[in-house]
Amino acid sequence: MTKQAFTTSTALAVMHSFLLVGILAVLLTGCASTRTTSPYSGQSAEARDSSRAESLNQEAAGIIEKDPAGAERLLREALAADLYHGAAHNNLGTLLLRQGKLYDAAAEFEWARKLLPGHPDPRHNLALTFELAGRYDDALATYAAALDVYPEHLPTIQAMVRLQVRASKTNERTATMLDAVAMRGETREWREWARMQRAKHPGQGR
């Protein structure tokens, strides 16, 4: 995982304890398609300073765990320098997601998704935001979109199959994804969970 763009798979367990899912689901309605309250205004090509934005984004990525407030300040400076820096949008969205600001986080991930068309992380993060808001169908569709971009993206495979099982929305892909997690899950806990679930969802075999 690079410093420029990273996923937030662990955020789900941390945030479920305090998010008001019903209210947030209402706030998020339609955020993926329109952002009438975007904090950003247009920026001409001449006004963009991509090098400065990249430098600030890298600096923010280096302190994002130990100093999230400082990282947020740097990321907003990066976006002031170059509104179209996709990784800075993604990283800022991650910080906002951790703060429980789902609507704002989703807006940042939407920017990043459009600016990083070949990268799965913004799609993964947007899907996680939908999942936290209780919008499971939207979350599953967006996880699937991340896998369309990068079929072997393990954090997304784990997140998608976990939600399929939790929401009782298993399908023909479930067994294959469980096999992948059972073989190469990020932790032993993930691998053991997948093996247990595989026995409950035999599917089509390997």
N, C-alpha and C positions, 0 to 999 in steps of 0.2 A: 504494500500500500504506500503510495507516494505521499510526500508532504503537501502536494498541491491540492489533492482532492481525496477525501477519505469518507468512509461510510460510518454510520452510527448504529450498528447492529446492537450494541450493548445498551443503547439509550432506552430501549423498550422496557426492559426490566426495571430500570431506575424510575421511569416516569409514570408507569401504570398506577402507582400508589396514590398520586395526587391529581391526575388529570380529570377534569369534569367532561367526560366523553360526550355526553348529550349536548352540552352547550357548544363545545368545540366543533362538533359535527355541523351544527348550524352555521357557525362562523366560517367554516371552511367551504360551505356549499358554493360551488361555482368558482372557487379560487384558481382552479387549474386552467380555466378557460378565459377568465377576465381578471384584471387587477386594476380596478378603477382608482385605488388609493395607493398606487406605487409611490415609494419615496423618491424615485429617480426621475429626472427629466432627461430629455434627449441630449446627446452630446455629439458634436461634429467630429469628423475624422481628424481635423486639425487640432482639436483640443485634447485628443487622447494622448496619454503618456504611458504606453504599454510596458516599457521597461521599468518605470517607477512602480506601476501596479504589480508587476511580477515580483519585484524586490520586496514590496510591502507584504504581498501575499505569502512569500516564503518566510519572511520574518514572523508573520502572524502564526504560520503553521508550526514554527519552532517553539512557540510559547503557549499554544492553544490549550494545553492541558494544565499548565501551572498558573497561567495568568489569562483566563478567558476574557476579562474586561479589557486588558491591554490588546489582546488579539482582535477583539471586536473593533476597537478603535483603529487599529492598523488596517483591518479589512475594509472599513468604511472609507479610510483614506485611499486605499487601493482602488476602490470603485469610483471615488471622486476623480482619481487620475485616469481611470479607464473603465467606463461604465460597462464595457463589453468583455470584461475579464471573467471568463466562466468559472475558473477554479475559485476565485475570491467569492463569487456568489454562492458557490456550493459550500465553502467553508463557513461563510457567514450564516447560511441556512442551518448548518450543523449546530452552531452556537445558539441560534434562536430556538432550535428544536429542544436543546437541552434546558432552555429557560421556560419551556412550555408555551412558547409563542408560535403556535402551530400555523396560524394564518400567515404570519410574516415569514416563517420558515418555508412554507409551501411556495410563496411568491419567489423567494430566492432560488429554490430548487427548480422552479419553472424557468427562470432566467438561465440557470446553469444547464438545464436540459437542452435548451435551444442553442446555447453557445458551445456546448460540448456534445455534438451529436453522436460521436463514437465512443462515449464514455458511459459506463453503467452506473457510476456512483450517484449522479443527480437523480436518476430514475429510481434507484434503490431508496434513496433518502426521501423522495417524494412519496413513494409507496409506504414507507414507514410512517410518514406523517399522516397519510390517509388511515393507516391501520390504527394509529393512536387515537384518531378521531372516531373510530368505530365504522369507518366506511370501507368495509372489507372487500366488497366487489371491486371498488376503485383501486384498492391496495393490490389485490391480486392481479388485476389487469396491468397495473404499473410495474409490479415485479416482473410480470411476463415480458413487458416492453424492455426492461433492463436485460433480461436474458436473450431477447432478440438481438440486442446490441453485442452482448458478450455471453454466449451460452454457458460458459464454464465458470462464471463469476460465483464463487462459492458462498460469499455472504448473502447474495440474493437467493441462491438455491435454498440455503438454510432458512432464510426468513420466509420465503414463499411457502415451502412445504410445512413449516411450523404453523403458519396461518391457515393453510388448507386443513390441517388436522384440527387445530383449535376451533375453527369456525365450521367444522363438518362440511367442507367444500372440496373434498378429495375428487380427483379425476384420473384420467388415463396417464397423466404425467407424475402422479404422486409416488408410485412405486419406484420409478426411475430416479427421481430426486432423492428419495429416502436411501436408495442404494448408493448414490453419490456421497451423501452425508455420512452414511455408515462407513464408507471406505476412506474418506478424506476430510471429515469434519474438522473444524478448526480446533476443537478441544475433545478430550475424551468424553466429556458429558454429552456433547453433540453426537458423537459416534454411537454412544450407548443408547441415547434417546432414539436415534434413527433406527437402530437394530430392533428395539422394542416396538416401535411403530411399524416397522416393516412386517413384523409377524402379524400385525392387525390389518395390514393393507397389502395383501399378497399381489394384487394387480396382475400384470401380464408377465411377470418374471423379468429376468435380466436381458 
